[in-house]
Amino acid sequence: WCLRLFPAFLFCWLTQKKWESLNFRQTRLFLKLDDFFWRERLSRLALPYGIKGSLECRTCVVIGNGFSIKNTSLGSIINKYDVVFLNDAPVRGYEDDVGNKTSMRLFYPESASSNPTLHNEPETLMVLVPFKLQDLRWLKEILYNEKRIRKGFWKPPPLIWLGDPSKIRVLDPHFLHQTAERLLHIPVHSSRQKPVHPTTGILAVFIALNYCDVVHIAGFGYPQSNNQKHPIHYYGYDTMRSMKNSYHDLNHEAVALKKLEDAGAILYLHPHL
């Protein structure tokens, strides 16, 4: 029986490799009910090759954590967008600048808030961005109340998470790969001792460009790197010095955002460098 099965398995494996080499495979086969009502965008094309334009224009805004949004009073404007993307940063107390509408939050264990309900609406989707195997393991342990493993994190993640499990999603690594390779041109198979990964902010911009008709951004841009004491977030006390050993290349991302802006793909809501 095993000998009869093996040739079929080998044929399947070889065929799979051929398909992968053609880059035909996609992450999902069927439209969901939500897609039918145009709550998501699967393509930048109209029918018959995509569903874009099947209903009214979908506007999205991506809010970064940068100090540049502080004291901008953009909150009321941000709340008017159809979809608001945020990183896992505080909203309460900063509503004047960042609004209080939270459609989708990108987070990883080290950035997670133990009580997401403090800064989110009930329908906010919490999207885990898995940078490493421990991230998925952390989520499983949280959801199934298993013994927590604390090793493998650069900062202790919360051991208790009070959010709604039905609102958790895990981002397909396809988007991390495409952000790194197509937008930032970062080698994904690098021999460098220290890897470079996209920030969740630039990742959210790439996701929005895939799913939205209009993409505006705010809160992106860091101070000049020679000013190590300048705050980098609209909240807290972190400065540019804290980015010294980061896994991100902020200058590289700034160049990518400038190219998107020059191409008209994104629009800033406030002045920036």
C-alpha positions in Angstrom: 0.0 0.0 0.0 2.8 2.4 0.9 4.6 1.6 -2.4 1.4 2.3 -4.3 0.9 5.6 -2.5 4.5 6.9 -2.8 4.5 7.6 -6.6 1.3 9.6 -6.3 2.8 11.6 -3.4 6.0 12.2 -5.4 3.9 13.3 -8.4 1.9 15.7 -6.2 5.0 17.2 -4.7 6.7 17.7 -8.1 3.5 19.3 -9.5 3.3 21.6 -6.4 6.8 22.8 -7.0 6.0 23.6 -10.7 3.0 25.6 -9.7 5.0 27.5 -7.1 7.6 28.4 -9.7 4.8 30.0 -11.8 3.7 32.1 -8.9 0.0 31.3 -9.6 -1.1 30.3 -6.2 -3.1 32.8 -4.2 -4.0 32.9 -0.5 -7.8 32.3 -0.9 -10.0 30.6 -3.4 -13.6 31.9 -2.8 -15.2 35.2 -2.0 -16.7 35.4 1.4 -20.1 36.8 2.2 -18.4 40.0 3.5 -16.7 40.3 0.1 -20.0 40.1 -1.7 -21.2 43.1 0.1 -17.9 44.9 -0.7 -16.6 45.2 2.8 -13.2 44.2 1.5 -11.2 44.8 -1.6 -9.7 41.8 -3.3 -8.4 43.6 -6.4 -7.6 47.0 -7.8 -9.6 46.1 -11.0 -13.3 46.3 -11.7 -15.4 43.3 -12.9 -14.8 40.9 -14.5 -11.3 40.8 -13.1 -12.0 42.3 -9.7 -14.8 43.9 -7.5 -13.3 47.4 -7.3 -15.9 50.1 -8.1 -18.8 47.8 -7.4 -20.0 50.2 -4.7 -19.0 53.6 -3.4 -15.3 54.5 -3.0 -13.7 53.1 0.1 -11.5 55.6 1.9 -8.8 54.5 4.3 -6.4 56.3 6.6 -3.3 54.7 8.2 -2.2 56.3 11.5 1.5 55.9 12.4 2.9 56.3 15.9 5.2 59.1 14.9 5.6 62.4 16.9 4.6 64.3 13.7 0.9 63.8 14.4 1.1 65.4 17.8 -0.9 68.6 18.2 -2.3 68.4 14.6 -6.0 68.2 15.8 -6.7 65.7 13.0 -9.0 63.5 15.2 -12.3 64.6 13.8 -11.0 64.2 10.2 -9.7 60.8 10.9 -13.0 59.6 12.3 -14.7 60.3 8.9 -12.7 57.7 7.0 -14.4 54.3 6.2 -11.4 52.3 7.6 -8.8 53.4 10.1 -5.6 51.4 10.5 -3.6 51.8 13.6 -0.6 50.1 15.3 -1.2 49.0 18.9 -0.8 52.5 20.3 -3.0 54.4 22.8 -6.0 56.4 21.7 -7.6 57.4 24.9 -6.3 60.8 25.9 -5.1 61.5 22.3 -8.4 61.7 20.6 -7.9 65.3 19.4 -4.9 64.2 17.3 -5.7 60.5 16.3 -9.4 60.3 16.7 -11.2 57.4 18.4 -12.2 55.2 15.4 -10.3 52.0 15.3 -11.2 49.6 12.4 -8.1 47.5 12.4 -5.1 47.3 14.7 -1.8 45.6 13.8 0.1 44.3 16.8 2.7 41.7 17.9 3.1 40.2 21.4 5.7 42.8 22.6 3.4 45.7 21.5 0.1 44.1 22.7 -2.0 45.8 25.3 -3.3 43.5 28.0 -6.7 45.2 27.8 -7.4 46.2 24.1 -11.0 47.4 25.1 -9.5 50.5 26.6 -8.5 52.0 23.3 -10.7 50.2 20.8 -14.3 50.0 19.6 -16.2 46.7 20.1 -15.9 45.8 16.4 -12.2 46.6 16.1 -10.2 43.7 14.4 -7.0 42.9 16.3 -4.5 41.7 13.7 -1.5 39.7 14.9 1.6 40.2 12.8 3.7 37.1 13.3 7.4 38.0 13.0 8.6 34.7 14.7 7.4 31.3 15.8 7.0 32.5 19.4 4.4 35.0 18.3 2.0 32.4 17.1 2.8 30.3 20.2 2.0 33.2 22.5 -1.4 33.7 20.8 -2.3 30.0 21.2 -1.3 30.1 24.8 -3.4 33.2 25.4 -6.5 31.9 23.7 -6.4 28.4 25.1 -5.1 29.5 28.6 -2.1 27.3 28.4 1.2 27.6 30.3 3.0 30.7 29.0 6.5 30.5 27.6 8.4 33.7 28.2 11.6 33.0 26.3 12.2 34.4 22.8 10.8 37.9 23.1 12.8 41.1 23.1 10.3 42.6 25.6 7.9 40.6 27.9 4.5 40.3 26.3 1.3 40.4 28.4 0.5 37.1 30.1 -3.2 37.9 30.2 -5.1 39.4 27.3 -8.6 40.7 27.9 -9.7 41.3 24.3 -12.5 39.5 22.4 -11.0 36.3 20.8 -13.6 36.5 18.0 -12.0 39.7 16.9 -8.5 38.4 16.5 -7.0 37.7 13.1 -3.5 36.5 12.1 -2.0 38.4 9.1 -1.0 36.1 6.2 2.8 36.3 6.0 2.3 36.9 2.3 1.8 40.6 3.1 5.1 40.8 5.1 6.9 39.2 2.3 5.4 41.5 -0.4 6.0 44.6 1.7 9.7 43.7 2.2 10.3 42.5 -1.4 8.1 44.7 -3.6 7.8 47.9 -1.6 11.0 48.1 0.4 13.2 45.8 -1.7 14.6 44.1 1.4 16.2 40.7 0.7 14.0 38.2 2.4 16.8 35.6 2.4 19.5 37.9 3.7 22.9 36.6 4.9 23.2 39.7 7.2 23.7 38.9 10.8 21.0 41.2 11.9 17.8 41.0 9.8 15.7 44.0 8.7 11.9 43.7 8.9 9.2 46.2 7.8 7.6 48.2 10.6 3.9 47.5 11.3 3.3 51.1 10.1 4.7 50.6 6.6 3.0 47.1 6.6 -0.4 48.8 7.2 0.2 51.1 4.3 0.9 48.2 2.0 -2.3 46.4 3.2 -4.3 49.6 2.7 -3.0 50.0 -0.9 -4.2 46.4 -1.6 -7.7 46.8 -0.1 -8.7 50.5 -0.4 -9.6 52.9 -3.1 -8.1 56.0 -1.3 -5.2 55.8 1.1 -4.2 58.7 3.3 -1.6 58.6 6.1 -0.7 60.5 9.2 1.9 60.1 12.0 4.7 58.9 9.7 8.2 60.3 9.8 10.8 60.4 12.4 13.1 63.3 13.5 16.5 63.6 12.0 18.6 60.7 13.3 21.3 63.1 14.6 18.8 64.4 17.2 18.9 61.4 19.6 16.9 63.1 22.3 13.8 64.0 20.2 10.6 62.0 21.0 9.6 59.5 18.3 6.0 58.8 19.3 2.9 61.0 19.9 2.7 59.3 23.3 5.2 58.1 25.9 8.9 59.1 26.3 10.8 57.0 23.8 13.4 59.0 21.9 15.4 58.3 18.7 18.1 56.7 20.9 15.7 53.8 21.5 15.7 53.0 17.7 19.5 52.5 17.6 19.3 48.7 17.8 16.0 48.4 16.0 15.3 45.7 13.4 13.9 48.4 11.1 15.5 50.7 8.5 13.5 53.9 9.0 15.4 55.9 6.4 14.7 53.2 3.8 11.0 53.2 4.7 10.9 57.0 4.4 12.3 56.7 0.8 9.6 54.2 0.0 6.8 56.4 1.4 8.2 59.4 -0.6 8.0 57.3 -3.8 4.4 56.4 -3.0 3.6 60.0 -2.3 5.2 61.2 -5.5 3.3 58.6 -7.5 0.0 59.8 -6.0 -0.7 56.4 -4.3 -0.8 58.0 -0.8 -1.5 61.5 0.6 -0.3 62.9 3.9 -2.8 64.7 6.1 -0.2 67.0 7.6 3.1 68.7 6.7 6.1 66.4 6.9 9.8 66.3 6.0 
